Amino acid sequence: MRSVALLTAGRVLHFELGVAYEIFGNPPRGAGGVAEGDWYDVTLCGPGPVGVGPFTVEPRHGLEHALGADLVIVPACADVDEPPPAELVETVRAAHAAGARVASLCTGAFVLGAAGLLDGRRATTHWAHAAELAARHPLAVVDADVLYTDNGSVLTAAGKAAAVDLCLHLVHHDHGAAVANSVARRLVMPPHRPGGQAQFAATPVQITAGDDALVHLLAWARQRLDQPLTVDDLARQANVGPRQLGRRFRSVTGQPPLQWLLAQRVHRAQELLEATDMSVEAVAVATGMGTATTLRRQFKRVVGVPPDSYRRAFRSGSPGRTGPARGAGVVSPR
């Protein structure tokens, strides 16, 4: 069982704190589930009761308890203009030095920055605060155009919903795609989005009948990943022109149609490599890649490791699989 410490020092935001507790505090049941003893042991850690929006949170343990955790999560700070508590910063720094993975959600990245954990690493936060994070921590490589980043032992997420994506990414890393998808279904969420997807800073998504139609198109395409789909095929199914389809794809998914389709093919390949004994050649056919050579090229570009290495990593170790080597992840390089 992996131990998770949620840090509640200072003024934090309730959404990100609640997201992390909901995902890591409740093992999925039934198909795609895991035994409770193979899940996470979550503890709230802080110096005392803290205000979280209109709520009050009372941690069970002090911050020092986080030093023995496998994963330390720093929720969003309520005000980035307030310096994070020194004891919080020191706890994060010490936990990382002790070998813990440290993840920030939204503006929690400012705590990681104050602890020196972002120096020389790629990081993100809510797009509205990215410029300030970069100015305050010039040694960090701040990318405001992604949902989350994974540097192996240091991870950061953008705002709000991206916190869900990063938490699902961690579940995927620790337990595999099937379990992560089971958690997503419980949350009534689609499978987690790749970290390289855009934050939609410029044009918030408007939910319209057309967008509902595109959601149906996405489901239709996912069921046909073994077929050589083109933009014209997608446009024909959606009963729109290719250019209009491209605009709708970018507004809803943050990606052009073929890039989104490739991400889905790679994600499906991950599932097949983890859960079946299919050869790489067979996986290539089942995901519409055509040949093992194409699959290996695209898989390594997106995931960071070849399909064979990915499968070995997920098939090795204890029954509570550990996933790929830290740093491999599934974050799409930009």
BALOBA-1460 file (C-alpha; in Angstrom, 3 decimals):
// residues 334
<rec num="1" residu="m" x="0.000" y="0.000" z="0.000"/>
<rec num="2" residu="r" x="1.360" y="3.408" z="-0.981"/>
<rec num="3" residu="s" x="1.079" y="6.209" z="1.551"/>
<rec num="4" residu="v" x="-0.220" y="9.602" z="0.425"/>
<rec num="5" residu="a" x="0.102" y="12.783" z="2.460"/>
<rec num="6" residu="l" x="-2.208" y="15.698" z="1.611"/>
<rec num="7" residu="l" x="-0.734" y="18.889" z="3.030"/>
<rec num="8" residu="t" x="-3.164" y="21.453" z="4.409"/>
<rec num="9" residu="a" x="-0.885" y="24.138" z="5.839"/>
<rec num="10" residu="g" x="-1.753" y="27.711" z="4.939"/>
<rec num="11" residu="r" x="-4.891" y="28.733" z="3.061"/>
<rec num="12" residu="v" x="-5.733" y="26.080" z="0.467"/>
<rec num="13" residu="l" x="-8.613" y="25.706" z="-1.998"/>
<rec num="14" residu="h" x="-11.200" y="23.022" z="-1.341"/>
<rec num="15" residu="f" x="-11.690" y="21.760" z="-4.918"/>
<rec num="16" residu="e" x="-8.168" y="20.432" z="-5.432"/>
<rec num="17" residu="l" x="-7.974" y="19.080" z="-1.891"/>
<rec num="18" residu="g" x="-11.283" y="17.277" z="-2.356"/>
<rec num="19" residu="v" x="-10.268" y="15.876" z="-5.737"/>
<rec num="20" residu="a" x="-7.095" y="14.330" z="-4.361"/>
<rec num="21" residu="y" x="-8.886" y="12.847" z="-1.354"/>
<rec num="22" residu="e" x="-11.710" y="11.447" z="-3.489"/>
<rec num="23" residu="i" x="-9.366" y="9.745" z="-5.964"/>
<rec num="24" residu="f" x="-6.684" y="8.419" z="-3.628"/>
<rec num="25" residu="g" x="-8.965" y="7.781" z="-0.667"/>
<rec num="26" residu="n" x="-11.447" y="5.473" z="-2.425"/>
<rec num="27" residu="p" x="-10.274" y="2.300" z="-4.173"/>
<rec num="28" residu="p" x="-12.269" y="1.331" z="-7.289"/>
<rec num="29" residu="r" x="-14.456" y="-1.727" z="-6.868"/>
<rec num="30" residu="g" x="-15.732" y="-4.407" z="-9.212"/>
<rec num="31" residu="a" x="-14.360" y="-4.752" z="-12.744"/>
<rec num="32" residu="g" x="-11.097" y="-2.858" z="-13.015"/>
<rec num="33" residu="g" x="-10.911" y="-2.453" z="-9.258"/>
<rec num="34" residu="v" x="-8.208" y="-3.290" z="-6.743"/>
<rec num="35" residu="a" x="-8.152" y="-4.730" z="-3.272"/>
<rec num="36" residu="e" x="-8.266" y="-2.089" z="-0.555"/>
<rec num="37" residu="g" x="-4.905" y="-3.243" z="0.764"/>
<rec num="38" residu="d" x="-3.334" y="-2.581" z="-2.652"/>
<rec num="39" residu="w" x="-4.646" y="0.971" z="-2.861"/>
<rec num="40" residu="y" x="-3.429" y="4.163" z="-1.149"/>
<rec num="41" residu="d" x="-3.335" y="5.092" z="2.513"/>
<rec num="42" residu="v" x="-4.284" y="8.790" z="2.583"/>
<rec num="43" residu="t" x="-3.575" y="11.113" z="5.487"/>
<rec num="44" residu="l" x="-4.268" y="14.818" z="5.914"/>
<rec num="45" residu="c" x="-1.186" y="16.493" z="7.356"/>
<rec num="46" residu="g" x="-0.952" y="20.007" z="8.730"/>
<rec num="47" residu="p" x="-0.067" y="22.138" z="11.753"/>
<rec num="48" residu="g" x="-3.711" y="22.439" z="12.838"/>
<rec num="49" residu="p" x="-7.237" y="23.254" z="11.634"/>
<rec num="50" residu="v" x="-7.256" y="25.379" z="8.485"/>
<rec num="51" residu="g" x="-9.926" y="27.208" z="6.557"/>
<rec num="52" residu="v" x="-10.625" y="25.746" z="3.136"/>
<rec num="53" residu="g" x="-13.076" y="28.137" z="1.533"/>
<rec num="54" residu="p" x="-16.262" y="27.927" z="3.636"/>
<rec num="55" residu="f" x="-15.043" y="24.726" z="5.322"/>
<rec num="56" residu="t" x="-12.667" y="23.899" z="8.147"/>
<rec num="57" residu="v" x="-10.284" y="20.969" z="7.774"/>
<rec num="58" residu="e" x="-8.699" y="19.284" z="10.784"/>
<rec num="59" residu="p" x="-5.620" y="17.218" z="9.834"/>
<rec num="60" residu="r" x="-5.049" y="13.983" z="11.736"/>
<rec num="61" residu="h" x="-1.278" y="14.383" z="11.790"/>
<rec num="62" residu="g" x="1.306" y="17.119" z="11.813"/>
<rec num="63" residu="l" x="3.401" y="18.017" z="8.794"/>
<rec num="64" residu="e" x="6.234" y="15.809" z="10.043"/>
<rec num="65" residu="h" x="4.076" y="12.762" z="9.211"/>
<rec num="66" residu="a" x="4.529" y="13.560" z="5.510"/>
<rec num="67" residu="l" x="8.242" y="12.748" z="5.706"/>
<rec num="68" residu="g" x="7.467" y="9.034" z="5.567"/>
<rec num="69" residu="a" x="4.976" y="9.229" z="2.685"/>
<rec num="70" residu="d" x="5.474" y="7.765" z="-0.778"/>
<rec num="71" residu="l" x="3.493" y="10.581" z="-2.407"/>
<rec num="72" residu="v" x="3.080" y="14.128" z="-1.090"/>
<rec num="73" residu="i" x="0.378" y="16.328" z="-2.612"/>
<rec num="74" residu="v" x="0.256" y="20.097" z="-2.254"/>
<rec num="75" residu="p" x="-3.234" y="21.454" z="-3.078"/>
<rec num="76" residu="a" x="-3.847" y="24.903" z="-4.539"/>
<rec num="77" residu="c" x="-2.908" y="27.992" z="-2.564"/>
<rec num="78" residu="a" x="-5.755" y="30.454" z="-2.045"/>
<rec num="79" residu="d" x="-3.555" y="33.515" z="-2.676"/>
<rec num="80" residu="v" x="-0.258" y="33.292" z="-4.565"/>
<rec num="81" residu="d" x="0.708" y="36.733" z="-3.270"/>
<rec num="82" residu="e" x="0.975" y="35.294" z="0.231"/>
<rec num="83" residu="p" x="4.329" y="33.577" z="0.845"/>
<rec num="84" residu="p" x="3.714" y="29.905" z="1.640"/>
<rec num="85" residu="p" x="4.296" y="28.951" z="5.301"/>
<rec num="86" residu="a" x="7.972" y="28.232" z="5.923"/>
<rec num="87" residu="e" x="7.174" y="24.951" z="7.678"/>
<rec num="88" residu="l" x="5.176" y="23.808" z="4.630"/>
<rec num="89" residu="v" x="8.027" y="24.631" z="2.274"/>
<rec num="90" residu="e" x="10.555" y="22.828" z="4.467"/>
<rec num="91" residu="t" x="8.304" y="19.760" z="4.739"/>
<rec num="92" residu="v" x="7.966" y="19.541" z="0.962"/>
<rec num="93" residu="r" x="11.711" y="19.914" z="0.491"/>
<rec num="94" residu="a" x="12.504" y="17.290" z="3.144"/>
<rec num="95" residu="a" x="9.901" y="14.811" z="1.852"/>
<rec num="96" residu="h" x="11.349" y="15.009" z="-1.641"/>
<rec num="97" residu="a" x="14.870" y="14.559" z="-0.291"/>
<rec num="98" residu="a" x="13.627" y="11.472" z="1.555"/>
<rec num="99" residu="g" x="12.478" y="9.928" z="-1.727"/>
<rec num="100" residu="a" x="8.811" y="10.890" z="-1.993"/>
<rec num="101" residu="r" x="7.129" y="11.896" z="-5.207"/>
<rec num="102" residu="v" x="5.820" y="15.435" z="-4.756"/>
<rec num="103" residu="a" x="2.860" y="16.702" z="-6.762"/>
<rec num="104" residu="s" x="1.297" y="20.156" z="-6.797"/>
<rec num="105" residu="l" x="-2.235" y="20.940" z="-7.902"/>
<rec num="106" residu="c" x="-2.884" y="24.298" z="-9.551"/>
<rec num="107" residu="t" x="-1.181" y="27.098" z="-7.567"/>
<rec num="108" residu="g" x="0.383" y="24.578" z="-5.207"/>
<rec num="109" residu="a" x="3.270" y="24.845" z="-7.685"/>
<rec num="110" residu="f" x="4.320" y="28.023" z="-5.881"/>
<rec num="111" residu="v" x="5.087" y="25.929" z="-2.789"/>
<rec num="112" residu="l" x="7.214" y="23.554" z="-4.863"/>
<rec num="113" residu="g" x="8.966" y="26.553" z="-6.380"/>
<rec num="114" residu="a" x="9.720" y="27.991" z="-2.947"/>
<rec num="115" residu="a" x="11.166" y="24.605" z="-1.964"/>
<rec num="116" residu="g" x="13.507" y="24.701" z="-4.964"/>
<rec num="117" residu="l" x="11.940" y="21.630" z="-6.564"/>
<rec num="118" residu="l" x="11.086" y="23.366" z="-9.848"/>
<rec num="119" residu="d" x="14.621" y="24.549" z="-10.625"/>
<rec num="120" residu="g" x="15.681" y="23.073" z="-13.954"/>
<rec num="121" residu="r" x="12.377" y="21.202" z="-14.277"/>
<rec num="122" residu="r" x="9.362" y="21.652" z="-16.535"/>
<rec num="123" residu="a" x="6.342" y="22.819" z="-14.547"/>
<rec num="124" residu="t" x="2.894" y="24.252" z="-14.974"/>
<rec num="125" residu="t" x="0.140" y="25.920" z="-12.980"/>
<rec num="126" residu="h" x="-3.131" y="27.664" z="-13.766"/>
<rec num="127" residu="w" x="-2.582" y="29.718" z="-16.917"/>
<rec num="128" residu="a" x="-3.578" y="32.929" z="-15.106"/>
<rec num="129" residu="h" x="-0.616" y="32.519" z="-12.697"/>
<rec num="130" residu="a" x="1.977" y="30.983" z="-15.021"/>
<rec num="131" residu="a" x="3.759" y="34.257" z="-15.752"/>
<rec num="132" residu="e" x="4.082" y="35.002" z="-12.046"/>
<rec num="133" residu="l" x="5.417" y="31.505" z="-11.345"/>
<rec num="134" residu="a" x="8.044" y="31.957" z="-14.082"/>
<rec num="135" residu="a" x="9.026" y="35.400" z="-12.812"/>
<rec num="136" residu="r" x="9.317" y="34.252" z="-9.210"/>
<rec num="137" residu="h" x="11.267" y="31.091" z="-10.108"/>
<rec num="138" residu="p" x="13.352" y="31.859" z="-13.205"/>
<rec num="139" residu="l" x="15.202" y="28.526" z="-13.074"/>
<rec num="140" residu="a" x="11.945" y="26.656" z="-13.625"/>
<rec num="141" residu="v" x="10.790" y="25.846" z="-17.160"/>
<rec num="142" residu="v" x="7.182" y="27.008" z="-16.869"/>
<rec num="143" residu="d" x="4.837" y="25.773" z="-19.587"/>
<rec num="144" residu="a" x="1.411" y="27.416" z="-19.467"/>
<rec num="145" residu="d" x="0.115" y="25.360" z="-22.391"/>
<rec num="146" residu="v" x="-0.141" y="21.920" z="-20.792"/>
<rec num="147" residu="l" x="-2.454" y="20.232" z="-18.304"/>
<rec num="148" residu="y" x="0.271" y="18.667" z="-16.190"/>
<rec num="149" residu="t" x="3.947" y="17.758" z="-16.164"/>
<rec num="150" residu="d" x="5.714" y="14.677" z="-14.852"/>
<rec num="151" residu="n" x="9.413" y="14.907" z="-14.036"/>
<rec num="152" residu="g" x="9.415" y="11.582" z="-12.240"/>
<rec num="153" residu="s" x="9.663" y="12.696" z="-8.616"/>
<rec num="154" residu="v" x="8.163" y="16.162" z="-9.165"/>
<rec num="155" residu="l" x="4.782" y="16.647" z="-10.820"/>
<rec num="156" residu="t" x="2.640" y="19.734" z="-11.370"/>
<rec num="157" residu="a" x="-0.923" y="20.276" z="-12.589"/>
<rec num="158" residu="a" x="-2.701" y="23.257" z="-14.076"/>
<rec num="159" residu="g" x="-5.975" y="24.597" z="-12.719"/>
<rec num="160" residu="k" x="-9.058" y="22.816" z="-11.404"/>
<rec num="161" residu="a" x="-10.006" y="19.956" z="-13.766"/>
<rec num="162" residu="a" x="-6.338" y="19.382" z="-14.601"/>
<rec num="163" residu="a" x="-5.919" y="18.290" z="-10.972"/>
<rec num="164" residu="v" x="-8.204" y="15.354" z="-11.796"/>
<rec num="165" residu="d" x="-6.082" y="14.559" z="-14.847"/>
<rec num="166" residu="l" x="-2.838" y="14.519" z="-12.858"/>
<rec num="167" residu="c" x="-4.344" y="12.357" z="-10.108"/>
<rec num="168" residu="l" x="-5.619" y="9.891" z="-12.728"/>
<rec num="169" residu="h" x="-2.183" y="9.969" z="-14.363"/>
<rec num="170" residu="l" x="-0.630" y="8.964" z="-11.022"/>
<rec num="171" residu="v" x="-3.150" y="6.129" z="-10.650"/>
<rec num="172" residu="h" x="-2.324" y="5.026" z="-14.205"/>
<rec num="173" residu="h" x="1.379" y="5.109" z="-13.381"/>
<rec num="174" residu="d" x="0.928" y="3.064" z="-10.199"/>
<rec num="175" residu="h" x="-1.844" y="0.654" z="-11.178"/>
<rec num="176" residu="g" x="-2.231" y="0.703" z="-14.957"/>
<rec num="177" residu="a" x="-4.755" y="2.017" z="-17.478"/>
<rec num="178" residu="a" x="-7.612" y="-0.336" z="-16.574"/>
<rec num="179" residu="v" x="-7.663" y="0.804" z="-12.938"/>
<rec num="180" residu="a" x="-7.297" y="4.483" z="-13.897"/>
<rec num="181" residu="n" x="-10.205" y="4.120" z="-16.298"/>
<rec num="182" residu="s" x="-12.270" y="2.479" z="-13.556"/>
<rec num="183" residu="v" x="-11.637" y="5.472" z="-11.293"/>
<rec num="184" residu="a" x="-12.552" y="7.825" z="-14.138"/>
<rec num="185" residu="r" x="-15.834" y="5.974" z="-14.695"/>
<rec num="186" residu="r" x="-16.666" y="6.302" z="-11.006"/>
<rec num="187" residu="l" x="-16.124" y="10.047" z="-11.319"/>
<rec num="188" residu="v" x="-18.242" y="10.090" z="-14.506"/>
<rec num="189" residu="m" x="-15.163" y="11.303" z="-16.352"/>
<rec num="190" residu="p" x="-13.633" y="10.237" z="-19.673"/>
<rec num="191" residu="p" x="-10.248" y="8.471" z="-19.484"/>
<rec num="192" residu="h" x="-7.595" y="10.913" z="-18.285"/>
<rec num="193" residu="r" x="-6.265" y="13.407" z="-20.801"/>
<rec num="194" residu="p" x="-2.614" y="13.445" z="-21.862"/>
<rec num="195" residu="g" x="-0.553" y="16.036" z="-20.018"/>
<rec num="196" residu="g" x="0.419" y="17.816" z="-23.228"/>
<rec num="197" residu="q" x="-3.141" y="18.892" z="-23.974"/>
<rec num="198" residu="a" x="-3.891" y="22.614" z="-23.951"/>
<rec num="199" residu="q" x="-5.404" y="24.433" z="-20.967"/>
<rec num="200" residu="f" x="-7.988" y="26.286" z="-23.129"/>
<rec num="201" residu="a" x="-6.835" y="29.645" z="-21.745"/>
<rec num="202" residu="a" x="-7.914" y="31.766" z="-24.719"/>
<rec num="203" residu="t" x="-11.415" y="30.482" z="-25.485"/>
<rec num="204" residu="p" x="-13.375" y="28.664" z="-22.789"/>
<rec num="205" residu="v" x="-15.461" y="25.797" z="-24.152"/>
<rec num="206" residu="q" x="-19.097" y="26.663" z="-24.746"/>
<rec num="207" residu="i" x="-21.393" y="23.658" z="-24.349"/>
<rec num="208" residu="t" x="-23.693" y="23.730" z="-27.358"/>
<rec num="209" residu="a" x="-25.648" y="21.201" z="-29.366"/>
<rec num="210" residu="g" x="-22.746" y="21.114" z="-31.820"/>
<rec num="211" residu="d" x="-20.329" y="20.228" z="-29.062"/>
<rec num="212" residu="d" x="-22.658" y="17.457" z="-27.903"/>
<rec num="213" residu="a" x="-22.539" y="16.126" z="-31.443"/>
<rec num="214" residu="l" x="-18.741" y="16.214" z="-31.342"/>
<rec num="215" residu="v" x="-18.748" y="14.269" z="-28.072"/>
<rec num="216" residu="h" x="-20.701" y="11.542" z="-29.871"/>
<rec num="217" residu="l" x="-18.176" y="11.686" z="-32.711"/>
<rec num="218" residu="l" x="-15.295" y="11.178" z="-30.269"/>
<rec num="219" residu="a" x="-17.006" y="8.082" z="-28.885"/>
<rec num="220" residu="w" x="-17.647" y="6.836" z="-32.433"/>
<rec num="221" residu="a" x="-13.987" y="7.280" z="-33.357"/>
<rec num="222" residu="r" x="-12.717" y="5.550" z="-30.199"/>
<rec num="223" residu="q" x="-14.731" y="2.477" z="-31.176"/>
<rec num="224" residu="r" x="-12.996" y="2.398" z="-34.582"/>
<rec num="225" residu="l" x="-9.345" y="2.958" z="-33.700"/>
<rec num="226" residu="d" x="-8.423" y="-0.162" z="-35.667"/>
<rec num="227" residu="q" x="-9.604" y="1.523" z="-38.856"/>
<rec num="228" residu="p" x="-7.603" y="4.007" z="-40.998"/>
<rec num="229" residu="l" x="-9.744" y="7.031" z="-40.147"/>
<rec num="230" residu="t" x="-9.059" y="10.328" z="-41.894"/>
<rec num="231" residu="v" x="-10.214" y="13.889" z="-41.261"/>
<rec num="232" residu="d" x="-12.663" y="13.471" z="-44.146"/>
<rec num="233" residu="d" x="-14.068" y="10.331" z="-42.482"/>
<rec num="234" residu="l" x="-14.580" y="12.193" z="-39.212"/>
<rec num="235" residu="a" x="-16.087" y="15.230" z="-40.939"/>
<rec num="236" residu="r" x="-18.464" y="13.018" z="-42.924"/>
<rec num="237" residu="q" x="-19.599" y="11.252" z="-39.758"/>
<rec num="238" residu="a" x="-20.160" y="14.620" z="-38.040"/>
<rec num="239" residu="n" x="-21.890" y="16.017" z="-41.131"/>
<rec num="240" residu="v" x="-19.599" y="19.072" z="-41.250"/>
<rec num="241" residu="g" x="-16.751" y="20.228" z="-43.448"/>
<rec num="242" residu="p" x="-13.135" y="19.347" z="-42.604"/>
<rec num="243" residu="r" x="-12.251" y="22.947" z="-41.668"/>
<rec num="244" residu="q" x="-15.263" y="23.323" z="-39.391"/>
<rec num="245" residu="l" x="-14.433" y="19.969" z="-37.820"/>
<rec num="246" residu="g" x="-10.891" y="21.151" z="-37.128"/>
<rec num="247" residu="r" x="-12.171" y="24.277" z="-35.381"/>
<rec num="248" residu="r" x="-14.576" y="22.287" z="-33.232"/>
<rec num="249" residu="f" x="-11.888" y="19.766" z="-32.315"/>
<rec num="250" residu="r" x="-9.536" y="22.499" z="-31.178"/>
<rec num="251" residu="s" x="-12.231" y="24.237" z="-29.120"/>
<rec num="252" residu="v" x="-13.319" y="21.045" z="-27.343"/>
<rec num="253" residu="t" x="-10.139" y="18.936" z="-27.117"/>
<rec num="254" residu="g" x="-7.382" y="21.516" z="-27.597"/>
<rec num="255" residu="q" x="-5.974" y="19.403" z="-30.454"/>
<rec num="256" residu="p" x="-6.456" y="19.050" z="-34.216"/>
<rec num="257" residu="p" x="-8.371" y="15.890" z="-35.232"/>
<rec num="258" residu="l" x="-5.414" y="13.742" z="-36.311"/>
<rec num="259" residu="q" x="-3.359" y="14.634" z="-33.242"/>
<rec num="260" residu="w" x="-6.282" y="13.700" z="-31.001"/>
<rec num="261" residu="l" x="-6.770" y="10.476" z="-32.960"/>
<rec num="262" residu="l" x="-3.094" y="9.565" z="-32.572"/>
<rec num="263" residu="a" x="-3.286" y="10.168" z="-28.811"/>
<rec num="264" residu="q" x="-6.270" y="7.824" z="-28.611"/>
<rec num="265" residu="r" x="-4.442" y="5.145" z="-30.613"/>
<rec num="266" residu="v" x="-1.418" y="5.343" z="-28.330"/>
<rec num="267" residu="h" x="-3.616" y="5.242" z="-25.235"/>
<rec num="268" residu="r" x="-5.360" y="2.142" z="-26.574"/>
<rec num="269" residu="a" x="-1.981" y="0.586" z="-27.319"/>
<rec num="270" residu="q" x="-0.978" y="1.184" z="-23.687"/>
<rec num="271" residu="e" x="-4.080" y="-0.664" z="-22.515"/>
<rec num="272" residu="l" x="-3.412" y="-3.626" z="-24.824"/>
<rec num="273" residu="l" x="0.270" y="-3.822" z="-23.860"/>
<rec num="274" residu="e" x="-0.660" y="-3.832" z="-20.181"/>
<rec num="275" residu="a" x="-3.635" y="-6.166" z="-20.233"/>
<rec num="276" residu="t" x="-2.983" y="-8.652" z="-23.064"/>
<rec num="277" residu="d" x="-0.248" y="-10.852" z="-24.519"/>
<rec num="278" residu="m" x="-0.810" y="-9.516" z="-28.038"/>
<rec num="279" residu="s" x="2.363" y="-9.043" z="-30.052"/>
<rec num="280" residu="v" x="3.481" y="-5.531" z="-30.913"/>
<rec num="281" residu="e" x="2.515" y="-6.282" z="-34.511"/>
<rec num="282" residu="a" x="-1.008" y="-7.264" z="-33.437"/>
<rec num="283" residu="v" x="-1.309" y="-4.184" z="-31.221"/>
<rec num="284" residu="a" x="-0.286" y="-2.029" z="-34.190"/>
<rec num="285" residu="v" x="-3.103" y="-3.499" z="-36.269"/>
<rec num="286" residu="a" x="-5.654" y="-3.249" z="-33.452"/>
<rec num="287" residu="t" x="-4.893" y="0.427" z="-32.925"/>
<rec num="288" residu="g" x="-4.840" y="1.442" z="-36.576"/>
<rec num="289" residu="m" x="-1.075" y="2.028" z="-36.634"/>
<rec num="290" residu="g" x="-0.672" y="-0.550" z="-39.396"/>
<rec num="291" residu="t" x="2.857" y="-1.762" z="-38.695"/>
<rec num="292" residu="a" x="5.003" y="-2.419" z="-35.651"/>
<rec num="293" residu="t" x="7.510" y="0.125" z="-36.955"/>
<rec num="294" residu="t" x="4.896" y="2.887" z="-36.988"/>
<rec num="295" residu="l" x="3.636" y="1.910" z="-33.559"/>
<rec num="296" residu="r" x="7.124" y="1.917" z="-32.060"/>
<rec num="297" residu="r" x="7.925" y="5.322" z="-33.552"/>
<rec num="298" residu="q" x="4.697" y="7.022" z="-32.467"/>
<rec num="299" residu="f" x="4.542" y="5.267" z="-29.082"/>
<rec num="300" residu="k" x="8.059" y="6.335" z="-28.125"/>
<rec num="301" residu="r" x="7.413" y="9.898" z="-29.296"/>
<rec num="302" residu="v" x="4.288" y="10.225" z="-27.140"/>
<rec num="303" residu="v" x="5.064" y="8.006" z="-24.128"/>
<rec num="304" residu="g" x="8.829" y="8.358" z="-23.993"/>
<rec num="305" residu="v" x="9.710" y="4.639" z="-24.068"/>
<rec num="306" residu="p" x="9.287" y="1.891" z="-26.716"/>
<rec num="307" residu="p" x="6.240" y="-0.428" z="-26.492"/>
<rec num="308" residu="d" x="8.376" y="-3.417" z="-25.450"/>
<rec num="309" residu="s" x="9.965" y="-1.485" z="-22.574"/>
<rec num="310" residu="y" x="6.576" y="-0.169" z="-21.503"/>
<rec num="311" residu="r" x="5.138" y="-3.688" z="-21.380"/>
<rec num="312" residu="r" x="8.117" y="-5.044" z="-19.412"/>
<rec num="313" residu="a" x="7.784" y="-2.230" z="-16.875"/>
<rec num="314" residu="f" x="4.104" y="-2.922" z="-16.317"/>
<rec num="315" residu="r" x="4.596" y="-6.681" z="-16.168"/>
<rec num="316" residu="s" x="7.487" y="-6.544" z="-13.664"/>
<rec num="317" residu="g" x="7.520" y="-6.093" z="-9.918"/>
<rec num="318" residu="s" x="4.890" y="-6.895" z="-7.322"/>
<rec num="319" residu="p" x="1.208" y="-7.616" z="-7.988"/>
<rec num="320" residu="g" x="0.471" y="-3.995" z="-7.092"/>
<rec num="321" residu="r" x="2.319" y="-2.952" z="-10.232"/>
<rec num="322" residu="t" x="4.601" y="0.039" z="-10.095"/>
<rec num="323" residu="g" x="4.282" y="1.088" z="-13.731"/>
<rec num="324" residu="p" x="7.000" y="2.479" z="-15.976"/>
<rec num="325" residu="a" x="10.199" y="3.876" z="-14.597"/>
<rec num="326" residu="r" x="9.691" y="7.282" z="-13.092"/>
<rec num="327" residu="g" x="10.039" y="9.951" z="-15.704"/>
<rec num="328" residu="a" x="8.703" y="7.795" z="-18.520"/>
<rec num="329" residu="g" x="5.070" y="8.657" z="-17.766"/>
<rec num="330" residu="v" x="2.545" y="9.348" z="-20.497"/>
<rec num="331" residu="v" x="3.022" y="13.103" z="-20.855"/>
<rec num="332" residu="s" x="3.112" y="14.075" z="-24.495"/>
<rec num="333" residu="p" x="6.310" y="16.021" z="-25.288"/>
<rec num="334" residu="r" x="5.674" y="19.334" z="-26.956"/>
